Structures are given as structure tokens and as C-alpha cells.
Amino acid sequence: MKQFLIIFIGGGLGSSLRYIIGKFLPYSKGEFPLSTFTVNLVGCLLIGFFFQIFSKTDLLKSDLSLFFIIGFCGAFTTFSTFSFENLDLIKENSFIILLSYNFASIFLGVTMVYLGILLGKFVI
């Protein structure tokens, strides 16, 4: 029950922060989804960083890991919104934006995870 509560609190904070960022970077149909893109890239950086820190300090199976990796990052990033916005871009015939959004999200997402890992190595 304790672990569930830790994930629940981390997820609540992550989704709340995602909501706030969405208010500052609103999405309009047919336009590049900057808020989801930003949130997902920051989340990729954070998950790489937290994974590196927790794996090198034997905290990967700890409550901190549950809070930050599963709870916070899991709720902060959003594959469902990414998928919904892709469908919206298809409906709006915004294929250039669709392709650039997908390519940039995947390429930069993987890059940000790697940078997070490097940042974690630098910190430890």
C-alpha cells in the first residue's frame, strides 16, 4: 500500500506540472504540439537522469525510484496525448507537421534520455 501511495503522489505532481505547462503552451488544431513535445523531451531527460542516479547508488528498487521514475515521469510524459495529437494532425492534413513532430519526438526523445544518463554520470 505504501508503494502505491508513493507512485500516486509522484504521479499527481507529474500530471499537475504537465497541466501547468499545457496552460503556458496551449495546443491548437493543426499546429505543432509544443506543450506535449516539451513535456515529453523534459521527461526523457529526467528519466535518463533518475535511472542513472538510482542505478549507480543502489536506489533503483527504492521508494525514490518509484516516486520519480514511475510516478512523476510516468504521469508527466504522455504517449496518449502524443498519439491523439498525431491523429488530429492527420485529420487536419498537416502532414509536414506530423512527420516533423514524430521524427523530432523519437530522435530527440532518445537523445534526451542519453543526455540525462550522461548528466547523471557527471553528478555521481
Secondary structure, 3 states (H helix, E strand, C coil): CHHHHHHHHHHHHHHHHHHHHHHHCCCCCCCCCHHHHHHHHHHHHHHHHHHHHHHHCCCCCCHHHHHHHHHHHHHHCCHHHHHHHHHHHHHCCCHHHHHHHHHHHHHHHHHHHHHHHHHHHHHC
